[in-house]
Amino acid sequence: MAIETKDLPVLVSGGGIGGLAAALALVRQGFKVQVFEQSPEIGEIGAGIQLGPNAFHAFDALGVGDKARGRAVYTDYMVMHDALDETQVGKIPTDENFRKRFGNPYAVIHRVDIHTSLLEGAQETGRVEFFTNTRIEKIEQDDAAGTVTAIDQNGKRWTGQALIGADGGKSVVRAQYVNDPPRVTGHVVYRAVIDKSEFPDNLKWNAASIWVGPNCHLVHYPLRGGEQYNVVVTFHSRNKEEWGVTDGSKEEVQSYFQGIAARPRQLIDLPKTWKRWATADREPIGTWVHGRATLLGDAAHPTTQYMAQGACMALEDAVTLGEALRVNHNDWTKALALYQKSRVARTARIVLSGREMGRLYHAKGVERLVRNSLWKGRTPERFYDAMEWLYGWNVGNCLAQD
């Protein structure tokens, strides 16, 4: 007997933050989901990330708000210092007034803790199947039947009623349907996590902190109840880079931070081991939907780290996809069109803003002086007004209006 299309699962390629968030959003609309992850286990690498109020709105919509909140560290402020002379460039309180304005807090969290929160939520539904060591390499669609078939590296065929390509910046799904080149930035990011006992007392701030310098910057903030600290340093490489992750070299990091003041310079001497990311993004595209397949998260809008919104945008994507399905009564054609319309411009703004923010952070000469004067005397309310477009996102306003 033929299987009804509505009885088929939705296929999700990628078991990272975006893939798990998509699975949760789909289950909440009544679908069964199969998640395919090429790694041997469903897990994450990386270190800390920052979460704006928009991320917490998404966690709540996905039913894992309490899990994520319990693992996050809530900062008192965000602060930028000049790395050359240690002057304060700008400071934004993330106190109760911030929470009232945006309806949720600003926090920092280990990437693994976000992933764990989403994974627990997905497992608890009983409607998500996970397949590890499974790399989706090709997609076929049967328009007449309304099905999508994903073919893995072993030639096995998996058929569903739709496919969500949440397979990261080097997405196979995007390569099949778009096949556009990455834009390698030449910016290299080193990340490490340091135990509290080894972290300098004069930098133990409960804040998301950034030190900005010529062609470089340094970031630090607490993780896991303040028992660890995230350290991130970024510089413009003197070599031609290829997009990817490798083990880092302490000697390389130290060679790029000559002239940095003593206090921020402590950061680069702390880690015993580093992970090295040579970064890239892609030009924003207007078409994410191809039949019953669509892109989500970094597969749709890979971006640099300068807006601290990569994971947040993937969470928003997932919630928006679920809402588009809800208001269209799970009609995939209408829902995917609304999902794309609702997300393209916002995520493109993140990609393009990230490029400009990188320039701002890494200013030198007269541009550095201009940057350092931009926010003098600015009140918290004026900072909040400037952030409204970003942090004011929530489930109630996530869908595009005609």
ZANU-513324 format. One line per field, with one value per residue (C-alpha): residue number from 1; residue in three letters; y negated, z negated, x negated. Coordinates in pm, 1 decimal. Each point is the difference from the previous one (the first is absolute). Last residue first. Layout:
! ZANU-513324
n: c(NUM, ...);
res: c(ALA, ...);
Y: c(Y, ...);
Z: c(Z, ...);
X: c(X, ...);
This chain:
! ZANU-513324
n: c(402, 401, 400, 399, 398, 397, 396, 395, 394, 393, 392, 391, 390, 389, 388, 387, 386, 385, 384, 383, 382, 381, 380, 379, 378, 377, 376, 375, 374, 373, 372, 371, 370, 369, 368, 367, 366, 365, 364, 363, 362, 361, 360, 359, 358, 357, 356, 355, 354, 353, 352, 351, 350, 349, 348, 347, 346, 345, 344, 343, 342, 341, 340, 339, 338, 337, 336, 335, 334, 333, 332, 331, 330, 329, 328, 327, 326, 325, 324, 323, 322, 321, 320, 319, 318, 317, 316, 315, 314, 313, 312, 311, 310, 309, 308, 307, 306, 305, 304, 303, 302, 301, 300, 299, 298, 297, 296, 295, 294, 293, 292, 291, 290, 289, 288, 287, 286, 285, 284, 283, 282, 281, 280, 279, 278, 277, 276, 275, 274, 273, 272, 271, 270, 269, 268, 267, 266, 265, 264, 263, 262, 261, 260, 259, 258, 257, 256, 255, 254, 253, 252, 251, 250, 249, 248, 247, 246, 245, 244, 243, 242, 241, 240, 239, 238, 237, 236, 235, 234, 233, 232, 231, 230, 229, 228, 227, 226, 225, 224, 223, 222, 221, 220, 219, 218, 217, 216, 215, 214, 213, 212, 211, 210, 209, 208, 207, 206, 205, 204, 203, 202, 201, 200, 199, 198, 197, 196, 195, 194, 193, 192, 191, 190, 189, 188, 187, 186, 185, 184, 183, 182, 181, 180, 179, 178, 177, 176, 175, 174, 173, 172, 171, 170, 169, 168, 167, 166, 165, 164, 163, 162, 161, 160, 159, 158, 157, 156, 155, 154, 153, 152, 151, 150, 149, 148, 147, 146, 145, 144, 143, 142, 141, 140, 139, 138, 137, 136, 135, 134, 133, 132, 131, 130, 129, 128, 127, 126, 125, 124, 123, 122, 121, 120, 119, 118, 117, 116, 115, 114, 113, 112, 111, 110, 109, 108, 107, 106, 105, 104, 103, 102, 101, 100, 99, 98, 97, 96, 95, 94, 93, 92, 91, 90, 89, 88, 87, 86, 85, 84, 83, 82, 81, 80, 79, 78, 77, 76, 75, 74, 73, 72, 71, 70, 69, 68, 67, 66, 65, 64, 63, 62, 61, 60, 59, 58, 57, 56, 55, 54, 53, 52, 51, 50, 49, 48, 47, 46, 45, 44, 43, 42, 41, 40, 39, 38, 37, 36, 35, 34, 33, 32, 31, 30, 29, 28, 27, 26, 25, 24, 23, 22, 21, 20, 19, 18, 17, 16, 15, 14, 13, 12, 11, 10, 9, 8, 7, 6, 5, 4, 3, 2, 1);
res: c(ASP, GLN, ALA, LEU, CYS, ASN, GLY, VAL, ASN, TRP, GLY, TYR, LEU, TRP, GLU, MET, ALA, ASP, TYR, PHE, ARG, GLU, PRO, THR, ARG, GLY, LYS, TRP, LEU, SER, ASN, ARG, VAL, LEU, ARG, GLU, VAL, GLY, LYS, ALA, HIS, TYR, LEU, ARG, GLY, MET, GLU, ARG, GLY, SER, LEU, VAL, ILE, ARG, ALA, THR, ARG, ALA, VAL, ARG, SER, LYS, GLN, TYR, LEU, ALA, LEU, ALA, LYS, THR, TRP, ASP, ASN, HIS, ASN, VAL, ARG, LEU, ALA, GLU, GLY, LEU, THR, VAL, ALA, ASP, GLU, LEU, ALA, MET, CYS, ALA, GLY, GLN, ALA, MET, TYR, GLN, THR, THR, PRO, HIS, ALA, ALA, ASP, GLY, LEU, LEU, THR, ALA, ARG, GLY, HIS, VAL, TRP, THR, GLY, ILE, PRO, GLU, ARG, ASP, ALA, THR, ALA, TRP, ARG, LYS, TRP, THR, LYS, PRO, LEU, ASP, ILE, LEU, GLN, ARG, PRO, ARG, ALA, ALA, ILE, GLY, GLN, PHE, TYR, SER, GLN, VAL, GLU, GLU, LYS, SER, GLY, ASP, THR, VAL, GLY, TRP, GLU, GLU, LYS, ASN, ARG, SER, HIS, PHE, THR, VAL, VAL, VAL, ASN, TYR, GLN, GLU, GLY, GLY, ARG, LEU, PRO, TYR, HIS, VAL, LEU, HIS, CYS, ASN, PRO, GLY, VAL, TRP, ILE, SER, ALA, ALA, ASN, TRP, LYS, LEU, ASN, ASP, PRO, PHE, GLU, SER, LYS, ASP, ILE, VAL, ALA, ARG, TYR, VAL, VAL, HIS, GLY, THR, VAL, ARG, PRO, PRO, ASP, ASN, VAL, TYR, GLN, ALA, ARG, VAL, VAL, SER, LYS, GLY, GLY, ASP, ALA, GLY, ILE, LEU, ALA, GLN, GLY, THR, TRP, ARG, LYS, GLY, ASN, GLN, ASP, ILE, ALA, THR, VAL, THR, GLY, ALA, ALA, ASP, ASP, GLN, GLU, ILE, LYS, GLU, ILE, ARG, THR, ASN, THR, PHE, PHE, GLU, VAL, ARG, GLY, THR, GLU, GLN, ALA, GLY, GLU, LEU, LEU, SER, THR, HIS, ILE, ASP, VAL, ARG, HIS, ILE, VAL, ALA, TYR, PRO, ASN, GLY, PHE, ARG, LYS, ARG, PHE, ASN, GLU, ASP, THR, PRO, ILE, LYS, GLY, VAL, GLN, THR, GLU, ASP, LEU, ALA, ASP, HIS, MET, VAL, MET, TYR, ASP, THR, TYR, VAL, ALA, ARG, GLY, ARG, ALA, LYS, ASP, GLY, VAL, GLY, LEU, ALA, ASP, PHE, ALA, HIS, PHE, ALA, ASN, PRO, GLY, LEU, GLN, ILE, GLY, ALA, GLY, ILE, GLU, GLY, ILE, GLU, PRO, SER, GLN, GLU, PHE, VAL, GLN, VAL, LYS, PHE, GLY, GLN, ARG, VAL, LEU, ALA, LEU, ALA, ALA, ALA, LEU, GLY, GLY, ILE, GLY, GLY, GLY, SER, VAL, LEU, VAL, PRO, LEU, ASP, LYS, THR, GLU, ILE, ALA, MET);
Y: c(-4160.9, 54.9, 198.3, 242.6, -41.8, -268.4, 202.7, 255.5, -265.0, -245.5, -315.2, 95.9, -78.7, -287.8, -145.4, -15.5, -367.9, -89.2, 197.3, -197.3, -322.0, 120.5, 88.2, -362.1, -103.3, -243.2, 115.0, 264.1, -77.7, -159.0, 315.9, 94.4, -335.6, 30.5, 350.9, -128.7, -257.8, 272.5, 349.0, 165.3, 371.0, -8.8, -231.6, 206.9, 314.5, -179.1, -84.5, 363.9, 113.7, -258.3, 160.5, 351.1, -117.0, -210.3, 302.1, 189.4, -258.8, -34.5, 373.3, 108.7, -80.9, 46.0, 335.7, 123.4, -128.3, 191.1, 307.6, -13.4, -43.4, 295.9, 211.7, -27.3, 81.1, -195.2, -319.3, -189.0, 293.2, 71.9, -360.4, 11.4, 307.9, -152.1, -320.3, 193.4, 183.0, -312.9, -184.5, 277.0, -10.6, -379.3, 27.9, 254.4, -241.7, -318.0, -120.1, -298.6, 37.2, 376.8, 7.3, 125.1, 305.8, -81.2, 297.2, 289.8, -189.7, 25.9, 147.5, 98.0, 136.6, 311.4, 60.4, -169.5, -204.4, -259.1, -219.8, -261.4, -358.5, 56.2, -174.6, 15.5, 266.9, -1.9, 109.4, 55.3, 177.7, 156.3, 105.7, 207.6, -87.4, 193.8, -107.2, -314.3, -300.4, -200.9, -148.1, -135.4, -179.1, -237.8, -157.4, -141.0, -81.7, -214.7, 135.9, -119.1, 342.9, 220.8, 198.9, 201.5, 119.8, 184.1, 176.2, 109.9, 147.3, 215.5, 112.7, 335.1, -17.7, -122.1, -99.5, -255.2, -26.2, -291.7, -192.0, -116.7, -323.5, 85.8, -277.8, 66.9, 137.5, 106.1, 187.3, 92.8, 159.4, 10.9, 289.1, 48.0, -315.6, 192.5, 199.4, -273.5, -343.3, -251.0, -88.0, -152.7, -119.7, -208.0, -32.7, -201.6, -305.7, 55.4, 68.0, 149.5, 169.4, 93.1, 185.5, -71.7, 146.8, -126.5, 216.8, -202.0, -137.6, 341.1, 159.4, 346.9, 309.8, 82.5, -76.9, 275.4, -114.5, 83.0, -57.1, -156.0, -133.3, -184.6, -75.1, -275.8, 51.5, -44.1, 304.0, -77.5, 338.5, 95.2, 53.7, 343.1, -98.9, 318.6, 277.9, -204.7, -129.9, 355.7, 100.5, -282.3, -129.7, -266.0, 251.6, 302.3, -141.6, 98.0, 68.4, 266.6, 55.1, 281.6, 267.0, 272.5, 132.3, 179.7, 187.8, -60.2, 40.5, -373.6, -82.1, -56.3, -229.6, 52.1, -273.6, 65.5, -174.0, 303.1, -195.5, -223.5, 290.6, -155.1, 122.3, -115.9, 95.6, 36.5, 45.8, 108.1, 268.1, 98.3, -75.5, 61.3, -158.5, 58.6, -276.6, 68.3, 114.3, -361.6, 38.9, 63.4, -335.6, -193.1, 177.2, -80.1, -366.6, -44.8, 199.3, -215.7, -315.7, 142.7, 112.1, -355.5, -120.6, -285.8, -378.0, -200.4, -297.3, 18.4, 14.7, -228.3, -249.7, -324.1, 164.0, 209.7, -303.6, -189.7, 298.6, -6.4, 46.9, -331.1, -113.3, -137.5, -178.0, -99.1, 52.1, -92.3, 287.6, -181.6, 240.1, 250.4, -267.4, 122.6, 119.8, 103.4, 207.2, -8.3, 189.4, 342.2, 295.9, 335.5, 271.9, 364.3, -33.3, -245.7, 252.1, 275.3, -237.5, -134.3, 343.6, -2.7, -114.1, -330.2, -56.8, 65.2, -244.5, -281.0, 81.1, -42.2, -335.6, -120.9, 25.4, 304.8, -12.1, 299.6, 200.1, 274.7, 214.6, 355.6, 139.9, 341.1, 264.4, 285.8, 165.9, -315.5, -15.1, -84.8, 87.0, -102.4, 179.8, -182.8, 90.9, -294.3, -140.4, -371.8, 15.9, 280.6, -236.6, -271.3, 253.1, 147.8, -346.7, -82.6, 325.0, -76.2, -359.9, 89.3, 282.5, 333.0, -66.5, 108.0, -5.2, 228.9, -47.1, 332.8, 172.5, 50.0, -314.1, 148.2, 298.2, 325.1, 219.0, 347.0);
Z: c(-288.2, -343.9, -54.2, -288.6, -312.4, -172.4, -264.9, -32.0, -107.4, 149.4, -204.6, -51.4, 352.6, 127.9, -352.0, -40.6, 93.7, -236.7, -275.5, 45.2, -17.3, -317.6, -157.9, 45.1, 250.3, -144.9, 225.8, 239.8, 327.0, -136.6, -14.3, 350.0, 140.5, -167.9, 141.3, 346.3, -38.7, -27.9, -42.6, 4.1, -80.4, -197.6, 248.2, 301.5, -166.3, -75.9, 368.2, 105.0, -271.2, 112.0, 345.4, -133.7, -262.8, 253.5, 229.0, -289.4, -31.5, 374.9, 68.5, -305.3, 36.3, 376.9, -28.3, -272.6, 190.1, 315.3, -207.1, -165.0, 321.9, 172.5, -314.1, -96.4, -370.4, -93.4, 156.5, -330.5, -168.6, 278.6, 2.6, -381.4, 13.1, 263.1, -203.6, -311.6, 191.1, 166.1, -333.4, -151.8, 299.0, -34.3, -369.1, 80.1, 239.1, -194.5, -162.8, 240.9, 74.2, 45.2, 379.5, 183.3, 171.1, 109.6, 126.7, -90.8, -313.5, -129.1, 227.1, 366.6, 173.7, 182.3, 109.0, 336.2, -32.0, -275.6, -110.2, 273.9, -73.9, -51.8, -234.4, 114.3, -189.9, -322.8, -87.5, -299.7, -61.2, -338.2, -232.1, -314.4, -279.0, -257.3, -319.1, -10.3, -213.5, 184.7, 252.7, -271.6, -193.4, 295.9, -101.9, -318.1, 140.3, 293.4, 355.4, 191.6, 140.0, 25.2, 319.3, -90.1, -326.0, 185.6, 230.9, -288.7, -187.9, 303.2, 84.2, 81.8, 317.3, 112.9, 355.4, 278.2, 177.2, -76.9, 198.1, -255.6, -198.6, -189.1, -127.6, -369.3, -239.9, -363.9, -196.1, -368.0, -184.4, -374.9, -233.6, -346.3, 45.2, -21.2, 309.1, 209.8, -64.6, 272.2, 216.6, 342.7, 179.1, 317.4, 303.6, 312.9, -212.7, -343.5, -174.9, -348.1, -49.5, -317.9, -51.0, -369.3, -346.2, -26.0, -103.3, 197.8, -287.9, -170.6, 294.2, 95.2, -120.2, -293.7, 213.3, 247.7, 355.3, 317.1, 337.9, 338.3, 274.3, 289.4, 328.7, 236.2, 361.9, 88.0, 218.9, 204.4, 71.2, 358.4, 119.4, 85.0, -39.6, 9.5, -43.7, -196.7, -229.2, -89.3, -47.5, -252.2, -67.5, -235.2, -188.7, 77.9, -90.0, 335.7, -92.6, 216.4, 65.9, 15.8, -67.2, 174.0, -107.8, 260.5, -85.8, 247.5, -263.0, -15.0, -51.7, 246.8, -105.6, 162.0, 4.2, 48.0, 145.5, 207.1, 324.4, -84.8, -68.3, -136.8, -14.3, -246.0, -4.4, -249.1, -338.4, -238.8, -249.4, -270.8, -240.2, 55.7, -252.1, -18.6, -135.4, -115.7, -358.5, -110.4, -278.1, 249.4, 169.2, -326.7, -119.8, 329.9, -18.0, -352.1, 81.9, 304.7, -200.9, -267.8, 258.6, 133.6, -346.5, -113.3, -20.1, -88.8, 89.3, -166.9, 124.6, 60.6, 208.0, -191.5, -334.1, 27.8, 81.5, -293.9, -225.1, 90.9, 327.7, -30.7, 318.7, -22.6, 272.2, 95.9, -334.4, 17.3, -23.6, 203.8, 287.8, -52.6, 9.0, -227.8, 77.1, -267.3, -23.9, -338.0, -307.1, 161.0, -55.7, 21.9, 178.5, -93.4, -188.1, 255.7, 278.9, -174.4, -106.7, 352.2, 162.0, 138.6, 352.0, -42.1, -328.8, 162.4, 278.3, -241.0, -177.3, 325.0, 70.4, -344.8, 116.7, -53.0, 16.0, 83.9, -191.3, 130.0, 306.8, 86.3, -7.1, -34.5, 157.0, 37.7, 266.7, 214.3, 324.5, -176.7, 141.9, -190.9, 69.1, -106.3, -69.8, 54.2, -224.6, 15.2, -326.7, 153.4, 279.0, -236.4, -203.4, 311.3, 128.5, -330.8, 22.1, 353.9, -76.9, -311.0, 170.3, 119.6, 373.2, 284.6, -128.0, 168.2, -74.5, -68.5, 224.4, -117.7, 180.9, 327.5, -42.9, 38.1, 284.7, -91.4);
X: c(-187.6, -151.0, -317.1, 7.4, -216.0, 208.9, 181.5, -277.8, -248.8, -250.2, -66.5, -363.4, -112.9, 210.9, 13.6, -376.1, -36.6, 284.0, -170.6, -322.1, 200.5, 168.7, -334.6, -109.7, -266.8, -253.1, -280.6, 124.6, -177.1, -318.7, -213.6, 110.5, -108.5, -339.3, -44.2, 89.9, -278.6, -263.5, 138.7, 339.6, 27.0, 324.5, 169.4, -107.4, 129.4, 324.8, 35.2, -37.2, 238.2, 255.6, 0.2, 60.5, 250.8, 190.5, 13.4, 161.5, 276.1, 54.7, 33.2, 200.8, 370.2, 20.6, -175.5, 234.5, 304.0, -99.9, -78.1, 341.1, 196.8, -161.9, -12.4, 367.6, -30.1, 314.6, -137.4, -12.3, -171.0, -248.4, -118.0, -24.8, -221.0, -226.5, -20.8, -103.2, -272.1, -133.7, -8.7, -211.3, -235.8, -20.9, -94.6, -272.4, -170.9, 78.3, -321.6, 5.3, -371.8, -1.5, -9.7, 304.3, 141.9, 356.0, 203.1, -229.7, -97.4, 354.7, 267.3, 25.6, 306.9, 115.7, 359.2, -47.1, -316.8, 31.1, -290.5, 24.3, -102.7, -370.6, -241.7, -364.3, -185.5, -201.5, -349.5, -224.2, -330.4, 78.4, -282.8, 56.2, -242.4, -200.3, -178.2, 209.2, -103.2, -267.1, 242.0, 226.1, -271.9, -33.6, 328.9, -160.4, -343.8, 104.2, -24.0, -304.8, -89.4, 304.4, -49.8, -312.5, 157.1, 272.7, -245.7, -222.2, 297.3, 74.0, 350.2, 154.7, 205.3, 343.2, 90.7, 16.4, -334.1, -227.3, -261.7, -254.5, -44.9, 316.3, 223.5, 51.2, 259.3, -28.5, 264.0, -16.9, 292.7, -32.8, 72.0, 151.1, 209.7, 324.8, -79.0, -161.7, -149.6, -95.5, -299.3, -58.8, -315.6, -30.7, -222.3, -83.8, -80.7, 151.0, 329.9, 27.3, 336.2, 184.6, 327.7, 31.0, -20.4, -355.7, -290.7, -254.6, -210.9, 6.0, -178.8, 137.7, -184.2, 229.6, 307.2, -86.7, -72.8, 196.3, -166.5, 72.5, -229.0, 163.5, -175.2, 110.7, -102.7, 366.3, 60.7, 311.2, 155.9, 87.8, 357.3, 138.5, 366.6, 210.3, -253.7, -254.1, 272.8, 101.4, -363.7, -37.9, -349.9, 136.2, 206.9, 216.3, 339.7, 151.6, 362.4, 163.1, 369.4, 256.4, -259.4, -197.9, -338.8, -211.3, -318.2, -282.0, -270.4, -78.0, 367.6, 282.3, 283.0, 338.8, 262.2, 370.2, 304.6, 98.5, 24.5, -293.0, -233.3, -317.3, -359.4, -266.5, -366.7, -284.1, 170.7, -274.3, 94.8, -247.9, 286.8, 372.3, 234.6, 374.6, 223.5, 356.4, -61.6, 42.7, -256.5, -277.1, 58.7, -1.9, -313.2, -170.1, 101.0, -135.3, -313.9, -70.9, 34.2, -230.9, -257.6, -18.5, -100.3, 220.1, 12.4, 307.1, 217.6, 337.9, 359.2, 297.8, -195.4, 54.2, 71.6, -313.7, -214.2, 149.2, -74.3, -367.9, -182.8, -184.9, -177.3, -354.6, -195.8, -353.4, -172.2, -367.8, -249.0, -270.8, -61.2, 281.7, 270.5, 275.6, 352.6, 249.9, 316.7, 171.9, 114.0, -28.1, 229.3, -178.8, 199.3, 58.7, 329.2, 132.8, -53.2, 196.2, 277.0, 46.2, 14.1, 355.7, -87.5, 184.6, -182.4, -337.3, 90.1, 89.7, -327.7, -192.9, 167.4, -107.7, -361.9, -216.4, -379.1, -213.7, -257.7, -225.8, -3.0, 89.1, 349.3, 163.7, 222.0, -243.5, -213.9, 13.5, 201.6, 324.4, 342.0, 313.3, 329.2, 315.3, 361.7, 229.0, 272.7, -76.0, -194.0, -205.2, -103.5, -124.3, -196.2, -162.2, -86.2, -170.1, -195.8, -114.2, -92.2, -202.3, -185.9, 139.6, -8.1, 227.8, 356.8, 254.5, 369.4, 164.3, 253.7, 358.3, 118.4, -124.2, 231.7, -188.7, 112.8, 134.7);
